[in-house]
Amino acid sequence: MRIAFLSDLHGNIHALTAVKRFLTEHIVNSVVVVGDLVGYGASPGPVIDFVQHEGWKVGLGSSDLRVSMELGEQAARRGVADQVLEWTRQTLAPEQLEYLRRLPTGGRIMTPVGRIRYFHGAPHNPEARLDLMAQEDQMQTLAEQLNARVVVSAGTHVPFVRTIGDTIFVDPGSVGLSLNHEPGADVTIIDCTGRRPRVTLHKVPYDYSSAAFDIMAWNLPSVIADVIRSGKMGP
């Protein structure tokens, strides 16, 4: 049983189609998207349609939440992400917005090696964050609370794996806007055969130039195009 975990697609259809080709070559039994289908990228609608067509499991991300729900407290924010989220809200069709509203905050998967729990940010709150670098005793307490062999939590855009006792914590990174100083789409595959889960992190190349061009063509903030090309924020 091999499961691919993706996160933070962020409206990047070029990255997503490359990941689909990668998964065709690296056979998996199922695919789980741990939130943030939209935000930053120039193709939020096609990304939503793509994921629906594939029938992948999807959890609600913070950008998905902010685009699909009227959150009054966010109205005065004018950062780069907020500019794109407003544009995304106006771009999506009503049925695409409704799809985002119906997404669950996470899920559980039973495997031969134990339970996997996944969510964007923190359990039941996609806008929160788990500190996967916290002290070991804190992580051990969290592992006991979540009662899972593998915990998949996203939102940092940086792939990460940490083992605490019998629990493996994973951040899949980002398909559409990776920030680990290497351009490309992040994919995590968890192999659930054998005695314990095996986690592998992959970097999938794609047409960064076309993704960056789409950002500029829609007059979205140019800094997003720079991040797509470099895999990092700032110089």
C-alpha positions in Angstrom: 0.0 0.0 0.0 1.7 3.2 -1.2 0.1 6.6 -0.7 1.2 9.9 -2.3 0.7 13.0 -0.2 0.6 16.4 -1.9 0.0 19.8 -0.5 -0.1 23.5 -1.3 -0.9 23.2 -5.0 -1.7 26.9 -5.0 -3.2 27.2 -8.4 -0.1 25.9 -10.3 -1.5 23.6 -13.0 1.9 23.2 -14.7 3.3 21.7 -11.4 0.3 19.6 -10.9 0.3 18.0 -14.4 4.0 17.2 -13.9 3.2 15.5 -10.6 0.5 13.5 -12.3 3.0 12.2 -14.8 5.4 11.4 -12.0 2.8 9.4 -10.2 2.0 7.4 -13.3 5.7 6.3 -13.3 5.9 5.7 -9.5 2.8 3.6 -8.9 0.7 4.5 -5.8 -2.6 3.1 -4.6 -4.1 6.5 -3.7 -3.3 10.2 -3.6 -4.2 12.6 -0.8 -4.0 16.4 -1.1 -3.5 18.1 2.3 -5.1 21.4 1.4 -4.5 24.7 -0.4 -5.6 24.0 -3.9 -5.7 27.7 -4.5 -3.8 30.9 -3.7 -0.7 32.4 -5.4 -0.9 30.6 -8.7 -2.8 31.7 -11.8 -4.8 28.6 -12.5 -7.0 28.0 -9.4 -10.1 26.8 -11.4 -8.2 24.3 -13.6 -6.4 22.9 -10.4 -9.8 22.4 -8.7 -11.2 20.7 -11.8 -8.1 18.5 -12.2 -8.3 17.2 -8.6 -12.0 16.6 -8.8 -11.6 14.7 -12.0 -8.8 12.5 -10.5 -11.0 11.7 -7.5 -8.2 12.3 -5.0 -8.9 12.7 -1.3 -8.6 16.4 -0.4 -8.5 18.3 2.9 -9.3 22.0 3.5 -6.3 24.4 3.5 -6.0 27.9 4.9 -6.1 29.5 1.4 -9.1 27.3 0.4 -10.9 28.5 3.6 -10.2 32.2 3.1 -11.2 32.1 -0.6 -14.5 30.2 -0.1 -15.7 31.7 3.2 -16.4 35.3 4.0 -14.0 36.0 6.8 -14.6 39.6 7.8 -11.5 39.9 10.0 -9.3 39.4 6.9 -10.8 42.3 4.9 -8.2 44.9 5.8 -5.2 42.7 5.0 -3.3 43.6 1.8 -0.3 41.3 1.6 0.7 39.5 -1.6 -1.2 36.4 -0.6 -4.3 38.5 0.2 -4.2 40.2 -3.2 -4.1 36.9 -5.0 -6.9 35.4 -2.8 -9.2 38.2 -3.7 -8.4 37.7 -7.4 -9.0 34.0 -7.0 -12.3 34.5 -5.3 -13.5 36.6 -8.3 -12.1 34.1 -10.8 -13.6 30.9 -9.5 -17.0 29.6 -10.6 -19.8 29.3 -8.0 -19.5 25.5 -8.1 -15.8 25.6 -7.6 -16.2 27.8 -4.5 -18.9 25.4 -3.2 -16.5 22.5 -3.7 -13.9 24.3 -1.5 -16.5 25.0 1.2 -17.4 21.3 1.4 -13.9 20.1 2.0 -13.2 18.3 5.3 -10.5 19.7 7.6 -8.6 16.4 7.4 -8.9 12.7 7.5 -7.7 9.3 8.7 -6.5 6.3 6.7 -6.0 2.8 8.1 -3.0 1.0 6.7 -1.3 -2.3 7.4 1.3 -0.4 9.5 -1.2 1.7 11.4 -3.3 4.8 11.2 -2.3 7.9 9.2 -3.8 11.2 10.1 -3.6 14.2 7.8 -4.6 17.8 8.0 -3.5 21.2 6.8 -1.9 23.2 9.7 -3.4 21.6 12.8 -6.2 19.2 13.5 -9.6 20.9 12.8 -7.9 24.3 12.1 -6.2 24.8 8.7 -5.0 28.3 9.6 -3.1 27.1 12.7 0.4 25.5 12.5 2.0 22.5 14.2 5.6 23.2 15.2 7.3 20.0 14.0 10.6 21.3 15.4 9.2 21.5 18.9 10.9 19.8 21.9 10.8 16.0 21.8 8.6 15.7 24.9 6.0 18.0 23.3 6.0 16.0 20.1 5.6 12.8 22.1 2.6 14.2 23.9 1.2 15.3 20.5 1.8 11.8 19.1 -0.1 10.3 21.9 -3.0 12.7 21.5 -3.3 12.1 17.7 -2.9 8.3 18.1 -1.4 7.7 14.7 1.6 6.0 13.2 2.1 8.8 10.7 1.0 12.4 11.1 0.9 14.5 7.9 0.7 18.3 8.5 1.3 20.9 5.8 1.5 24.6 5.3 5.2 25.5 5.6 6.0 24.8 1.9 9.2 22.9 3.0 9.4 19.1 3.0 10.2 17.7 6.4 10.3 14.3 8.1 10.8 13.6 11.8 10.4 10.4 13.8 9.4 10.6 17.5 9.1 7.2 19.1 6.8 5.1 16.9 5.3 8.1 15.2 6.5 9.7 12.0 5.7 13.4 11.4 5.7 14.6 7.8 5.3 17.9 6.0 4.9 17.1 2.3 6.1 20.6 1.2 4.4 22.3 -1.7 3.5 21.3 -5.2 2.9 24.8 -6.5 5.2 27.0 -4.4 8.0 25.1 -2.8 10.3 27.1 -0.5 13.2 24.7 0.2 15.6 26.6 -2.1 15.1 24.2 -5.0 12.5 24.9 -7.7 10.1 22.0 -8.4 7.0 20.3 -7.1 7.3 18.4 -3.8 5.8 14.9 -3.5 5.8 12.6 -0.5 5.2 8.9 -0.9 4.5 6.7 2.1 5.0 3.0 1.7 2.8 1.1 4.2 4.1 -2.4 3.6 6.5 -4.2 5.9 7.0 -3.5 9.6 7.0 0.3 9.6 6.0 3.1 7.2 8.7 4.2 4.8 8.6 7.9 3.8 10.4 9.2 0.7 10.5 12.9 -0.4 10.6 13.7 -4.1 11.3 16.9 -6.1 9.5 16.8 -9.5 10.7 19.2 -12.2 8.2 21.1 -14.3 7.9 24.0 -16.7 8.7 26.8 -14.2 8.9 29.4 -16.9 5.4 28.8 -18.1 4.0 29.0 -14.6 5.9 32.2 -14.0 4.6 33.6 -17.3 1.0 32.9 -16.3 1.6 34.9 -13.1 2.8 37.9 -15.0 0.1 37.6 -17.7 -2.6 37.9 -15.1 -0.8 40.9 -13.4 -0.4 39.0 -10.2 2.5 40.0 -7.9 5.8 39.4 -9.7 7.4 38.1 -6.5 5.4 34.9 -6.9 7.0 34.3 -10.3 10.4 34.8 -8.7 9.6 32.2 -6.0 8.4 29.7 -8.6 11.7 30.0 -10.6 14.0 29.9 -7.5 12.3 27.9 -4.9 12.9 30.5 -2.2 11.5 33.7 -0.9 13.8 36.8 -1.4 17.4 36.9 -2.7 
